[in-house]
């Protein structure tokens, strides 16, 4: 797929998914795409390969079960849908039908975090905790739409399951210049270098983290921003390096429950590796049902918006 977008422009991750799968389908006759009635952006694949496109209707559990069956037969199934329902309604099927036999099923979905203004039933806010708990599952959360295509291409050679979390996927900011970073599943990205503290983030909040780092730079605070787009397996070496290079000062920002997501996974590494930190701040969704509103408004309301991020950086810097 030709890359014509640059940093700061907007592109729909869904369109990248559709074009990438259609491209991969040309060379991979065992690539199947399935959806629980969320296939508007998969039209290109459907039209080119109608025998390898399956829309099961609003039945996420059936969709995952069929994908598992296709994988048993030597195929590479990709399930594309809405994560609030794929991660919860089909959780047992993902665990037992896909993860237990370690099948190469890719689950790609939108509406990760408080995006879409659909209300609490339509927000995936527990999903990363659930997926990270599953044996054999690789878990990613992607903010840059151009990264989605690269991750999908890399996943074609994976022998086990993969979870890809996105925002709404209709208008996403391009965060990185093409070729700027070595994007590899299992490795984080240093989105901005800094020396005073490290701000870890992923997915929908990467742009906010970069904006916060830019804002505090005016006050002389140098923030390393790490896009930890793979939560499992987590990049332990990057965490250790960040602790050493930024004086053990960590802030974690995520559009997920504050406990159970990236902050909890980093805290596990800190405990397991016996790191001695100077400061540790976690910003995320508290134990509430968030309600309706635009995502930026909800972040502000629940204490992890831009101003709250800047405040957390200042507290960690002063520690």
Residue, then its C-alpha position, 0 to 999 in steps of 0.5 A: x500500500x503506497x504511503x502518502x500521509x505524514x505526521x499530523x494528518x488524519x487517516x482512517x485505520x479502518x481503510x488501512x485494514x481494508x486495503x491491507x487485507x485485500x492486498x494480502x489476500x492476493x498472495x495468501x489463498x488461505x487468508x479468510x476475513x470474518x465479521x459480526x455484521x461490521x464489514x463496511x470497510x472490508x468491501x474491497x476484500x469481500x468483492x475480490x475474494x467473496x469465497x473467503x469473506x464471512x459475515x455471520x451477522x450480530x453473533x460474535x461468539x459464532x464468528x470466533x468459533x468459525x474462525x477457530x475452525x478455519x484455523x484448524x484447517x490450516x487457514x489464517x482467519x482475521x476477525x474484524x468487529x467492535x471490541x466491546x462485544x468481541x472482548x466480552x461476549x466472545x471471551x469464552x470462545x476466544x479463550x477456549x477455541x483460539x487460545x487453548x489450541x494456540x491458533x493463528x486467529x487475528x482479532x482486530x477491533x474498534x472502539x477501544x476506550x472511551x471513544x465513539x460516544x456510544x455509552x458504557x455498553x459500547x466502550x471497551x475499557x476492560x478489554x486489555x486486562x481480559x486479553x492480557x490474562x489469556x494464555x498465548x494471546x499477543x495484545x496490541x493497542x495502536x494509535x497510528x493508523x499507518x501502523x495497523x497495516x504493518x502489524x497485520x502484515x507481521x502477524x501473517x507469520x505468527x503461529x498464535x492469536x493476536x488482539x489489535x485494539x483501535x479507536x473508532x478508526x474513522x479519523x485517526x492522527x498519523x503520529x509518525x513519519x513513514x520509516x521513522x521507527x522500527x515497528x515490531x510486535x513486542x517492542x515499544x516505540x520511543x515516540x519522543x526522547x527525554x531525560x527527566x521522566x518517562x510517560x508510557x502510553x498506547x493507542x488513543x492517548x499517544x497524541x495526548x501524551x506527546x502534546x503534554x510532553x510538548x507543553x511541559x517542555x516549555x517549563x524545562x521538563x524533558x519527557x520521554x514518551x514511550x508508545x508501548x503499543x504491545x502490552x503482551x509480551x511487554x518490552x521489559x528491556x525498554x522499561x528497564x532502560x527508561x528507569x535508568x535514563x529518566x531517574x526512575x520517574x514513571x507516568x502511565x497514561x491509558x484509555x482503559x481502566x487504571x488498573x488491569x491495563x498497561x500501568x498494571x503490566x508495568x507495575x508487574x515488571x517493576x516488582x519482578x525486576x525489583x526496580x526502585x522508582x522515584x515516582x509512579x503515577x497512573x492515569x486511566x479510567x476510575x472504577x466508574x461507568x463513564x457515561x456519554x460524551x466525546x472522548x476528550x470530554x470524558x478524559x477530562x471528566x474522569x481525571x486523565x485528560x491533557x491537563x491531568x496528564x500535565x499535572x501528573x508529569x509535574x508531580x512526578x518531576x517534583x518527587 
